[in-house]
Amino acid sequence: MLANYQSAVADTTSGNALEKTVAGLVKKGFRLDGDEYKRVPKPFEQDHPRGNLLRRKGITIWKHELSPKDMSDRKGISYCMKQYKIMMPIFQWLNGLN
């Protein structure tokens, strides 16, 4: 699965789509997180335009705004559903990996 992710990131069309989607989510207050390699893995060039995404061992995107207490009522459920819908483009991109 990691090789599929890396190939899709390296591809100009799908890689640019992911980069744009991640940037849009970060702009909305989400955080990109997760384990990374120290360098862009081979066979990719170290100066690859999406090297920041190629170094990732996976994609973790999250947003923390509500306390755990707030998450246990209808407000919390509504909040989670709203965030899920905003993140849908990432899920769709990942679903396209074979």
N, C-alpha and C positions, 0 to 999 in steps of 0.2 A: 504494500500500500504506500509506503514512503517513496518508493521509486516512481509510482504513478503520480504522487503529489509533486515530486521534484520535476518530473517531465512536464506536467501541466503548468507549473510555475515558470519553467524555462521557456515554454512556448509563448511567443509574442502575444497572440490573441487571448488565450486563457490566462496567462500570467498577468497581462495588463488588466484584465477584468478583475482578477483577485486583488491586485494592488489597489485598484480604484475602489473596490468594495471595502477593503480593510481601511483605507484612508477615510472613506465616508463614515464608517462606524467609529473610528477614533475621533473624528470631528464631532460626533454626537455623544462623546463621553465614554465610549467603550475602551477597554484596554486590550492590547495584543500582548499575550504572555505565552509562557511555555519554555520548554527546554530548547537550547540551541547548540549547534556545533560552534566551535571557536572560529572556524573558517568555512567558507563556501565549500561544500563537498565536491570531490572530483566526480565526474569529468567536467564540471562547470568552471568557468573562468572566475577568478577571485574578484574581478571588477564587474561581474554580471550586474545589469541594471536592477535586477530583483534579488540581489544577493542576500538582502535582509530577510527575504522570505525563504530563500533556498537554505539558509543556515538553520531554519526551524526544523525540529524533529516532529512537529505537529502544529496545529493551530488551536490556540486557546483564546477566546474572546469573551470578555466578561465586563460586567458593570455592577457596581455595588452602590446602591443609594439608600435602600431601606434597611432598617434594623430587623433582626430575626423576629421580633415581636410583631412588626408590621407585616411580615410575610405570612402570618398565620390567619389572616382574615381575608375577606373579599377584596380588599384593597391590594393585598399582596398577590392574589391570583390575577387580578386585572393588570397589575404592574408586570408580572411575569409574561402574560400573554402579549402585552404591548411590546416588550423587549424581544420576545420570540419573533414577532412579526417584523420588527426592524432588522433582526439578524437573518431573516429568511434568505437573502441573497448569498450569504456564506454557506448555509445549509445546501442551497441549490448548487453552488459551485462544487462543494465537496461531493455531493451526490453524483455529479457528472464524472467523477474519477472512476475508472474501471479497475 
